[in-house]
Amino acid sequence: MIYLDHNATTCSDERVVEAMLPYLQGMYGNPSSLYKLGRIARSAIDTAREQISALIDAPAAGIVFTSGGTEANAQAVANARGVGLAISTIEHPSIFENAEYHQQCFRQLQTLSVDVTGSVPLASLHRANWHAGDLASVMLANNETGVIQDVAVIAERLAEQGVNLHTDAVQALGKIPFSFRKLGVKLMSLSSHKIYGPKGCGALVVAEDFVLKPWLRGGDQEHGSRAGTENVAAIVGFGKAAELVMTEMGLREQRMLALRTRLERALRTIPGLVIFAEHAKRLPNTVQFGINGINGEMLLMQLDQRNIAVSSGSACSASSGEISPVLTAMGVEASLARSAIRVSLGKDNNETEVDQFVDILKASIAN
């Protein structure tokens, strides 16, 4: 199979699995226990916290481990209770649906529109009605189009209004370098399985001057910020994956951008094909396109039959059958949006796979 859906998930790196194994077998202690096995587990968690802290330039004490990016997003939204919340129109479903669920707790729920490139313009911020203490959520990089938002500028403008910013950095992590401190956000969501770590592990990063209200209660784990016994092996894997990104980021980014350039050059030869957000600043691994007159769902099935794994957009909403809210927010016509295909490259893809994908895509369209 040619796997081209790395924004949905990645295969755990062998080095990550090797780091996790001891904590699935001999070192199985509860990190809250005071005896040796527990202290070993606690030390392993602290090491992972430091590894992730080093990768994103964040205070280690502010890294709260969760079950994944969805939980991190949910906890971020829950911390808007009692104040206004604003979210961009291209956010992940775990932001939208939690915002709607908690809406009765807000003074106001607003959306920030995007332009035709999928970027949040500063005009969207100016049109919003802000109150000091409000929370806004703008993702760092979009999971469908790969568009990168200017989060640092957005955070600066919102801070002038006394507004706190959360950013979903799940897709950006491991693909582009960024600094939590320099972005100026108060909260940030991360996920392990997007960077060749295990599924079921993520983190909410909290600024030193932000008081986080627990979302899960019933224990003092994670310094009282998230109750529940920590998934030690997965956290160790997350930390190891972050360490590998630290040393390999430059090469990975360079390689994926070269593959994306090769792919897009070939895609432009296909009549009626449109690359969404083509001229926006995007992740080096992500290409989403549509083809006039093509049924995207049928094309996905044809590609799958030929051992090509791609998607139409977010894996978390792939079964809904609805047109992508992201493309709708960008003003893409419904007929073209229904044909959407997303290719998200990984560190182990190569030129041959890209060329084979294009050949099979052309053959599928011709049928």
C-alpha positions in Angstrom: 0.0 0.0 0.0 1.1 3.6 -0.7 0.1 5.4 2.5 -0.5 9.1 1.9 -2.7 10.0 4.9 -0.2 11.1 7.6 -2.4 13.9 8.8 -4.9 11.2 9.9 -2.3 9.2 11.7 1.3 7.9 11.4 2.9 4.5 12.0 4.8 4.5 15.3 8.5 4.8 14.8 10.4 1.6 15.7 12.6 3.7 18.1 9.4 4.9 19.8 8.1 1.4 20.3 11.5 0.3 21.7 11.3 3.1 24.2 7.8 2.2 25.3 8.2 -1.6 25.7 9.9 -1.5 29.2 6.9 0.4 30.5 4.4 -2.2 29.1 6.3 -5.0 30.9 8.7 -4.7 33.8 8.4 -1.1 34.6 4.6 -1.1 35.0 4.3 0.9 38.3 1.7 3.5 38.9 3.4 6.9 38.8 1.4 8.1 41.8 2.9 5.3 44.0 5.8 6.1 46.3 7.7 2.9 46.0 10.4 2.2 43.4 8.3 1.0 40.6 6.1 4.1 40.9 9.1 6.5 41.2 10.5 5.0 37.9 7.3 5.6 36.2 7.1 9.2 37.5 10.6 9.8 36.4 9.8 8.6 32.9 6.8 10.9 32.7 9.0 13.9 33.8 11.5 13.0 31.1 8.8 13.0 28.4 7.6 16.3 29.7 11.1 17.7 29.3 11.5 16.2 25.8 8.2 17.9 24.6 9.1 21.1 26.4 12.4 21.2 24.5 10.7 20.7 21.1 8.1 23.5 21.4 10.0 25.9 23.8 7.4 25.7 26.5 7.6 25.4 30.3 7.8 21.8 31.2 5.5 22.3 34.2 2.8 23.6 31.8 2.5 20.4 29.8 -0.6 18.5 30.9 -0.8 15.0 29.4 -4.2 13.9 28.0 -5.7 11.1 26.0 -5.1 13.0 22.7 -5.6 16.2 20.8 -9.4 15.9 21.1 -9.3 15.9 24.9 -6.8 18.7 24.9 -9.1 20.8 22.7 -12.1 19.9 24.9 -10.3 21.0 28.1 -9.2 24.3 26.4 -12.8 25.1 25.4 -14.0 24.2 28.9 -11.7 26.9 30.2 -13.8 29.5 28.5 -16.7 29.0 30.9 -18.1 32.2 32.2 -16.5 34.3 29.5 -17.0 34.7 25.7 -15.5 32.2 23.2 -14.6 32.9 19.6 -13.5 30.1 17.2 -12.4 30.3 13.6 -14.6 28.7 11.0 -11.9 26.1 10.0 -11.4 24.5 13.4 -11.3 20.8 14.1 -14.7 19.2 15.1 -13.4 18.7 18.6 -13.4 22.5 18.9 -16.7 23.2 17.2 -18.7 20.4 19.0 -17.3 21.3 22.4 -18.0 24.9 21.8 -21.6 24.1 21.0 -22.0 21.8 24.0 -20.7 24.4 26.4 -22.4 27.3 24.8 -24.9 27.8 27.6 -21.9 28.6 29.8 -20.6 31.5 27.7 -21.8 35.1 27.6 -21.2 34.9 23.8 -20.1 32.5 21.1 -18.6 34.0 18.0 -16.9 32.7 14.8 -14.0 34.2 13.1 -14.3 34.0 9.3 -11.5 33.1 6.9 -10.6 34.4 3.4 -10.5 32.4 0.2 -7.0 31.1 1.1 -8.3 29.7 4.4 -6.4 32.3 6.5 -7.9 34.2 9.4 -7.6 37.9 8.4 -7.1 40.6 11.0 -10.4 42.1 9.9 -12.1 39.1 11.4 -10.6 40.0 14.8 -11.7 43.6 14.4 -15.3 42.6 13.6 -15.7 40.5 16.8 -17.1 41.9 20.0 -14.5 41.2 22.7 -14.6 41.3 26.5 -11.6 41.1 28.7 -11.1 37.5 29.8 -12.6 36.0 26.6 -11.0 33.0 25.0 -10.3 32.6 21.3 -9.3 29.4 19.4 -7.4 29.5 16.1 -5.5 26.5 14.9 -1.9 26.8 14.0 -2.2 24.7 10.8 -5.3 23.3 9.2 -5.7 19.5 9.0 -7.3 19.6 5.5 -5.6 22.3 3.5 -2.4 22.6 5.6 -2.8 26.4 5.7 -0.6 27.9 8.5 -2.1 30.8 10.5 -0.2 33.8 11.7 -0.9 32.9 15.3 1.7 35.1 16.8 0.2 38.2 15.3 -3.3 37.1 16.2 -2.3 36.5 19.8 -0.7 39.9 20.0 -3.8 41.7 18.7 -6.0 39.7 21.0 -3.8 40.4 24.0 -4.4 44.1 23.4 -8.1 43.4 24.1 -7.3 41.2 27.2 -8.3 38.1 25.2 -6.5 34.7 25.7 -5.7 32.6 22.7 -5.7 28.8 22.4 -4.2 27.2 19.3 -4.7 23.6 18.1 -1.1 22.7 17.0 -1.8 19.0 16.5 -1.1 19.2 12.7 1.8 21.6 13.0 3.7 19.6 15.5 6.6 17.8 13.9 6.1 19.4 10.5 7.2 23.0 11.1 9.3 24.5 13.9 7.5 26.8 16.3 7.9 28.2 19.8 5.1 28.2 22.3 6.6 31.2 24.1 7.1 33.2 20.9 3.6 32.5 19.7 2.2 34.2 22.7 -0.7 31.8 23.2 -2.0 30.7 26.6 -3.1 27.2 25.6 -1.9 24.8 23.0 -3.1 21.3 22.0 -0.8 18.5 20.8 -1.1 14.9 19.8 1.4 12.0 19.8 0.2 9.9 16.9 0.7 12.7 14.3 4.5 12.6 14.9 5.1 8.8 14.8 4.2 8.3 18.4 1.4 6.1 19.9 -2.3 6.8 19.7 -4.2 7.7 22.8 -1.8 10.4 24.1 -1.6 14.1 23.7 -1.1 17.2 25.8 -2.5 20.6 26.6 0.2 23.1 27.1 -0.5 25.9 29.5 1.2 29.3 29.9 2.7 30.1 33.3 0.3 33.0 33.9 -2.9 31.1 32.9 -4.9 29.3 35.6 -6.2 26.1 34.2 -9.5 24.7 35.5 -9.5 20.8 35.5 -11.8 19.2 33.0 -11.5 15.6 34.5 -11.8 15.5 38.3 -11.3 12.7 40.8 -7.5 12.7 41.3 -4.5 14.9 41.7 -2.6 13.6 38.7 -0.8 16.1 36.3 -0.4 18.5 39.2 -4.1 18.6 39.7 -4.9 19.6 36.1 -6.1 16.2 34.8 -7.4 13.4 36.9 -6.7 9.8 36.0 -3.7 7.4 36.1 -1.3 8.5 33.4 -0.7 6.3 30.4 3.0 5.9 31.1 4.1 3.9 28.1 2.3 6.2 25.7 3.7 9.3 27.4 7.2 7.8 27.1 6.5 7.2 23.4 5.3 10.7 22.9 8.4 12.0 24.5 10.7 9.8 22.4 8.8 10.9 19.2 9.3 14.6 20.2 13.0 13.9 20.8 13.4 12.4 17.3 11.6 15.4 15.8 14.1 17.6 17.5 17.0 15.9 15.7 15.3 15.2 12.4 12.9 18.1 11.8 15.0 19.9 9.2 15.6 16.8 7.1 11.9 15.7 7.3 10.6 19.2 6.4 13.0 19.5 3.5 12.1 16.0 2.2 8.4 16.4 2.4 8.5 19.9 0.8 10.4 18.4 -2.1 7.9 15.6 -2.5 5.0 18.1 -2.3 6.5 20.2 -5.0 6.9 17.2 -7.2 3.3 16.1 -6.5 1.8 19.5 -7.2 3.8 19.9 -10.5 2.2 16.7 -11.7 -1.2 17.5 -10.4 -1.3 20.8 -12.4 -1.2 18.7 -15.6 -4.6 17.2 -14.8 -7.5 19.2 -16.5 -10.0 20.7 -14.1 -7.9 20.1 -11.0 -7.8 22.8 -8.4 -5.3 22.9 -5.5 -7.0 24.5 -2.6 -5.1 27.3 -0.8 -2.4 26.8 -3.4 -0.7 30.2 -2.8 -1.1 30.3 1.0 1.6 29.4 3.4 1.0 25.7 4.1 2.5 22.7 5.8 5.2 21.1 3.7 3.4 17.7 3.5 -0.2 18.7 2.7 -2.0 19.0 -0.6 -5.8 19.1 -0.8 -7.3 19.3 -4.3 -10.6 19.0 -6.1 -11.4 18.0 -9.7 -14.4 19.4 -11.5 -16.9 16.8 -12.5 -15.5 14.1 -10.2 -17.3 12.4 -7.3 -14.7 12.5 -4.5 -16.2 9.6 -2.6 -16.1 7.3 -5.6 -12.6 8.4 -6.5 -11.4 7.6 -2.9 -12.9 4.1 -3.3 -11.2 3.6 -6.6 -7.9 4.7 -5.2 -8.3 2.4 -2.2 -9.0 -0.6 -4.5 -5.6 0.2 -6.1 -3.9 0.3 -2.7 -3.7 4.0 -2.3 -4.6 5.5 1.1 -5.7 9.1 0.9 -8.6 11.0 2.4 -11.0 13.8 1.7 -10.2 15.8 4.8 -10.5 15.3 8.5 -10.6 11.6 9.6 -12.8 12.7 12.6 -15.6 13.6 10.2 -14.9 11.4 7.2 -18.1 9.3 7.7 -20.5 12.2 8.0 -21.0 12.5 4.2 -21.2 16.3 4.6 -19.2 18.8 2.5 -16.1 19.9 4.3 -16.8 22.9 6.6 -13.3 24.1 5.9 -13.8 24.4 2.2 -17.3 25.8 2.7 -15.8 28.5 4.9 -13.3 29.3 2.2 -16.1 29.8 -0.3 -15.3 26.7 -2.5 -18.3 25.7 -4.6 -20.2 22.7 -3.3 -19.6 20.6 -6.5 -15.9 21.2 -6.3 -15.7 20.6 -2.5 -17.4 17.3 -3.0 -14.5 16.1 -5.1 -11.9 17.0 -2.5 -8.9 14.7 -2.0 -6.3 15.3 0.6 -2.7 13.9 0.3 -0.6 14.2 3.4 3.0 13.0 3.0 5.2 11.4 5.6 8.8 11.1 6.4 9.2 7.7 4.7 7.4 8.4 1.5 9.5 8.6 -1.7 9.5 9.9 -5.2 8.4 6.6 -6.7 5.3 6.5 -4.5 4.4 10.1 -5.5 4.7 9.2 -9.2 2.8 6.0 -8.9 0.0 7.9 -7.0 -0.3 10.4 -9.9 -0.4 7.7 -12.5 -3.1 5.8 -10.7 -5.0 9.0 -10.0 -5.0 9.8 -13.7 -6.1 6.3 -14.6 -8.9 6.4 -12.1 -10.2 9.7 -13.4 -10.2 8.4 -17.0 -12.3 5.4 -16.1 
